[in-house]
């Protein structure tokens, strides 16, 4: 019996690596002799750095940067096993997890720290980048990141504008003369599932602003400011970020990459699965187990469980999903090779209890899932193939 274990993180409770280990323990409780291959994955958001470094036996280098509110914080960038490719996870420097809910401030939050990470990697000689977008606390259109890399964004008095989306309406000019010239000689692969434009009702501010603490009034202000930012960028680059698919990713930083960097954008899960070489492990596999904190209809938009299931389906291998919570509309995933979806909650409990006991719950549930699945296979085939 061979099982591939390829979960994403269970946000707020388990990293992808911790989730994979818990599932593995559950499998071994049921079938000690089972062959398991652990491939923790991510979809471009939080956890992408750790996942890619682990998959390629790379390393993480720590850098002191500023967090979304301008405070010093230690963040890391990854070096893949090839020693040539650098991984930047913007959430490591500009993410929601770096500040408390009480500190959320989308008008002031900056991506400057993400730019500092890129600059350090450039200083260290890297020219090939994988950048994971997602989990940002920012809505500044990537202006802070660009400032950290030398782009001069000035107000009417010639002064550099302040941090955050709340300052974008003050832009009077953009000077690219000091923008880091090394960038044009690099290759940036942007891992992102977001196809939202920069502005409008489906843009960065309206869709993602609320989770970053934006009220309806602030959302309207941010959207107007991003429109002004996009107008100014278009004057300089000739590129219109306004309606560009994916420009709204991570508070608009997706647009900044497309306007100022030589880059390609790919679905995050596809990038991670390619680097993890999951295809080479699928031969002879009987079952794939994946999962994440919450599974719903949005999971089918390209999140980890669906991406894993699609790859497995191409080789005729069934996939089981495990999650902290499962919505009724998650049934759409059955169309993508998922044979069953399971919540790990086994009794009434508070969210705090579920988070605190996530590893134990996941281990117990994984054991029940594989016992049930392989018992059913044994019954269908009419033989004692998978005896413990």
C-alpha positions in Angstrom: 0.0 0.0 0.0 1.4 3.4 -1.0 -0.2 6.7 0.1 0.9 10.2 -0.9 0.2 12.8 1.8 0.0 16.3 0.3 -1.8 18.8 2.5 -1.7 22.6 2.7 -1.5 24.3 6.1 -4.5 24.4 8.4 -4.3 28.1 8.9 -4.0 29.2 12.6 -3.2 25.7 13.8 -0.9 23.6 11.7 1.7 24.2 9.0 1.6 22.0 5.9 4.6 20.0 7.3 2.8 19.5 10.7 -0.4 18.5 8.9 1.4 16.0 6.8 3.1 14.5 9.9 -0.2 14.2 11.7 -1.9 12.4 8.8 1.1 10.1 8.4 0.8 9.1 12.1 -2.9 8.3 11.6 -2.1 6.1 8.5 0.6 4.2 10.4 -1.8 3.7 13.4 -4.0 1.8 11.0 -1.4 0.3 8.6 2.2 0.3 10.1 3.7 -1.2 7.0 2.1 1.3 4.6 4.5 3.3 2.4 3.9 7.0 2.8 5.3 9.9 0.8 4.9 13.2 2.5 4.7 16.2 0.2 3.5 19.3 2.1 2.3 21.8 -0.4 0.9 25.4 -0.6 -1.0 27.5 -3.2 1.3 30.5 -3.4 0.2 32.1 -0.1 1.5 31.6 3.4 3.6 28.4 3.7 4.9 28.5 0.1 8.4 29.4 1.3 8.6 26.6 3.8 7.1 24.1 1.4 9.4 24.8 -1.6 12.5 24.9 0.6 11.6 21.5 2.2 10.7 19.9 -1.1 14.0 20.9 -2.7 16.2 20.5 0.4 17.0 24.2 0.3 17.6 26.7 3.0 16.1 29.8 4.5 18.1 33.0 5.0 16.8 35.5 7.6 16.8 39.3 7.0 15.6 42.2 9.2 13.0 44.1 7.3 10.0 46.2 8.3 6.5 44.7 8.8 3.3 46.2 7.4 3.2 48.9 10.0 6.9 49.9 9.7 8.2 47.9 12.7 11.4 45.9 12.4 10.8 42.2 12.0 13.0 39.2 11.0 11.7 37.6 7.8 13.3 34.9 5.6 13.7 34.2 1.9 14.3 30.8 0.6 17.1 29.3 -1.5 16.0 26.2 -3.4 18.1 23.1 -3.6 19.5 24.2 -7.0 21.3 27.1 -5.1 20.1 29.3 -8.0 16.5 30.1 -7.3 15.2 32.4 -4.6 11.8 32.2 -3.0 10.1 35.3 -1.7 6.9 34.8 0.3 5.4 38.3 0.6 3.4 37.3 3.7 6.7 36.8 5.5 7.4 40.5 5.4 4.0 42.1 4.7 1.5 39.5 5.9 -1.6 39.5 8.1 -0.1 37.2 10.6 2.6 39.8 11.5 0.0 42.1 13.2 -2.9 41.6 15.5 -6.5 42.2 14.5 -6.5 45.4 16.5 -3.6 46.7 14.5 -5.1 46.2 11.1 -4.6 49.4 9.1 -5.1 49.1 5.4 -4.5 52.8 4.8 -1.1 52.6 6.4 0.1 49.1 5.8 3.1 48.8 3.4 4.8 46.3 1.2 8.2 47.9 1.8 9.4 44.9 3.7 8.8 42.7 0.7 10.9 45.0 -1.4 13.7 44.7 1.2 13.6 40.9 0.9 13.9 41.1 -2.9 16.8 43.7 -2.6 18.7 41.5 -0.2 18.3 38.5 -2.6 19.6 40.6 -5.4 22.5 41.7 -3.3 23.2 38.0 -2.6 23.4 37.4 -6.4 20.1 35.8 -7.2 18.5 36.4 -10.6 15.8 33.7 -10.6 12.8 34.3 -8.3 9.6 32.5 -7.3 7.3 35.0 -5.5 4.3 33.7 -3.6 1.5 36.3 -3.2 -1.2 36.0 -0.6 -2.0 36.6 3.0 -1.1 40.3 2.8 -2.1 42.9 5.3 -1.6 45.6 2.6 -3.5 47.6 0.0 -0.8 49.8 -1.3 -0.7 48.5 -4.9 2.9 47.4 -4.3 4.1 51.0 -4.0 6.1 50.3 -0.8 7.9 47.3 -2.4 8.9 49.5 -5.4 10.1 52.3 -3.1 12.4 49.8 -1.3 13.8 48.9 -4.7 14.6 52.6 -5.6 11.5 53.8 -7.4 10.9 57.4 -6.4 7.2 58.1 -5.9 6.7 61.8 -5.0 4.0 64.3 -4.1 3.5 67.7 -5.6 6.2 69.2 -3.4 8.8 66.6 -4.6 8.7 64.7 -1.3 8.5 60.9 -1.1 5.0 59.8 -0.3 4.3 58.0 3.0 3.6 54.3 3.5 0.2 52.6 2.7 -2.7 52.9 0.3 -3.9 56.0 2.1 -1.0 58.0 0.6 -1.4 56.9 -3.1 -3.7 59.9 -3.9 -0.8 62.2 -3.2 1.3 60.9 -6.0 2.3 63.6 -8.5 5.3 61.9 -10.2 7.1 58.6 -10.5 10.8 58.6 -11.3 12.3 55.3 -12.5 15.9 56.5 -12.8 16.9 55.0 -9.4 14.8 51.8 -9.7 17.1 48.8 -9.2 18.5 48.1 -12.7 19.3 44.5 -11.8 15.7 43.6 -11.9 15.5 43.8 -15.7 18.0 41.0 -15.9 16.1 38.7 -13.6 13.2 36.2 -14.1 10.3 36.4 -11.7 7.7 33.6 -11.5 4.7 34.9 -9.6 2.6 32.2 -7.8 -0.9 33.5 -7.4 -4.4 32.3 -7.9 -6.1 35.7 -7.8 -7.4 37.0 -11.1 -9.1 40.1 -9.7 -8.3 43.4 -11.4 -6.8 46.3 -9.5 -9.8 48.5 -9.1 -13.6 48.4 -9.2 -16.2 46.3 -7.5 -14.2 43.1 -8.1 -10.9 44.7 -7.4 -8.3 44.5 -4.6 -10.0 46.9 -2.2 -13.6 45.7 -2.5 -12.9 42.0 -2.4 -9.9 41.7 0.0 -10.1 45.0 1.9 -12.6 43.8 4.6 -10.3 41.0 5.8 -7.5 43.7 6.2 -9.7 45.9 8.4 -11.2 48.2 5.8 -14.7 49.7 6.4 -16.9 50.5 3.5 -15.7 54.1 3.6 -12.1 53.1 3.7 -12.7 50.6 0.8 -14.0 53.4 -1.3 -11.0 55.6 -0.5 -8.5 52.8 -1.2 -10.2 52.0 -4.5 -10.0 55.7 -5.6 -6.4 55.9 -4.5 -5.4 52.7 -6.4 -7.1 54.2 -9.5 -4.9 57.3 -9.1 -1.8 55.1 -8.6 -2.7 53.1 -11.8 -3.1 56.3 -13.8 0.3 57.5 -12.7 1.9 54.1 -13.5 0.3 54.1 -16.9 1.9 57.5 -17.7 5.4 56.1 -16.9 5.2 52.5 -18.2 2.4 52.5 -20.7 0.9 49.6 -18.8 -2.7 49.9 -17.5 -3.1 47.9 -14.3 -6.7 49.1 -13.8 -8.5 46.1 -15.3 -5.5 43.7 -15.7 -6.3 40.2 -14.5 -4.4 39.4 -11.4 -3.4 43.0 -10.7 -5.5 43.0 -7.6 -3.6 40.1 -5.9 -2.2 40.9 -2.4 -3.6 44.4 -2.2 -2.5 45.3 -5.8 1.1 44.1 -5.6 0.2 41.7 -8.5 -0.2 44.8 -10.7 3.2 46.2 -9.6 5.0 43.1 -10.6 3.3 43.0 -14.0 4.1 46.7 -14.6 7.7 46.9 -13.4 9.2 43.4 -13.4 10.0 40.8 -16.1 7.5 38.2 -14.8 5.2 35.3 -15.6 2.1 34.5 -13.5 1.1 30.9 -12.8 -1.4 29.3 -10.5 0.3 29.0 -7.1 -0.5 25.3 -6.6 0.9 24.4 -10.0 4.2 26.2 -9.2 4.5 24.3 -5.9 3.6 20.9 -7.3 6.1 21.3 -10.1 8.9 22.0 -7.7 7.8 19.2 -5.4 8.0 16.7 -8.3 4.8 15.0 -7.1 4.4 13.3 -10.5 7.5 11.1 -10.0 6.0 9.8 -6.8 2.6 8.9 -8.1 3.6 5.7 -9.8 2.3 2.8 -7.8 0.3 5.1 -5.5 -3.1 3.7 -4.2 -4.4 6.9 -2.6 -3.6 10.6 -2.2 -4.7 12.5 0.9 -4.7 16.3 0.9 -6.5 18.9 2.9 -6.6 22.4 4.4 -8.3 24.3 7.2 -11.6 25.0 5.4 -12.9 23.4 2.2 -15.7 25.0 0.3 -16.7 26.0 -3.2 -13.8 28.4 -3.4 -11.4 25.5 -3.0 -12.3 24.6 -6.6 -10.9 27.9 -7.8 -7.3 26.5 -7.7 -6.5 26.0 -4.0 -4.3 23.2 -2.9 -6.8 20.3 -2.5 -8.1 20.8 -6.0 -4.7 21.1 -7.6 -3.5 17.9 -5.9 -6.7 16.1 -6.9 -6.3 17.2 -10.6 -2.8 15.8 -10.8 -3.8 12.5 -9.2 -6.8 12.1 -11.4 -4.7 12.4 -14.5 -3.0 9.1 -13.4 -6.3 7.5 -12.2 -5.4 7.8 -8.5 -8.3 8.7 -6.1 -7.9 11.6 -3.7 -9.4 12.1 -0.2 -9.6 15.6 1.3 -9.5 16.3 5.1 -10.4 19.7 6.5 -11.2 21.5 9.7 -14.6 22.5 8.3 -16.5 21.5 5.1 -19.3 23.5 3.5 -22.1 21.9 1.6 -21.0 23.4 -1.7 -17.7 21.6 -1.4 -19.3 18.7 -3.2 -18.3 20.4 -6.5 -14.8 19.0 -5.8 -16.1 15.5 -6.7 -15.9 16.6 -10.3 -12.1 17.0 -10.0 -11.2 13.5 -8.8 -12.0 13.8 -5.1 -13.7 10.6 -3.9 -14.6 11.9 -0.4 -14.3 15.0 1.9 -14.0 14.6 5.6 -14.1 17.1 8.5 -11.7 16.3 11.3 -14.1 17.5 14.0 -15.3 14.4 15.8 -17.5 16.0 18.5 -19.0 19.4 19.5 -16.2 21.8 20.4 -15.3 25.5 20.2 -13.1 26.9 17.5 -10.4 27.4 20.1 -10.5 23.7 21.1 -10.4 22.7 17.4 -7.3 24.8 16.8 -5.6 23.7 19.9 -6.2 20.0 19.2 -5.8 20.1 15.4 -2.9 17.7 15.2 -4.6 15.0 17.4 -7.9 15.5 15.5 -6.2 15.2 12.1 -4.3 12.1 13.2 -7.4 10.3 14.5 -9.4 11.2 11.4 -6.7 10.1 9.0 -6.7 6.7 10.7 -10.5 6.4 10.3 -10.3 7.5 6.7 -7.7 5.0 5.6 -9.4 2.2 7.5 -12.7 2.9 5.8 -11.2 3.4 2.4 -9.0 0.3 2.2 -11.7 -1.8 3.9 -14.0 -0.7 1.0 -11.4 -1.5 -1.6 -10.8 -4.9 0.0 -14.6 -5.6 0.0 -14.9 -4.5 -3.6 -12.0 -6.6 -4.8 -13.2 -9.5 -2.7 -9.9 -10.3 -1.1 -7.8 -9.5 2.0 -5.4 -7.2 0.1 -4.9 -4.6 2.8 -4.8 -6.5 6.0 -3.3 -4.7 9.0 
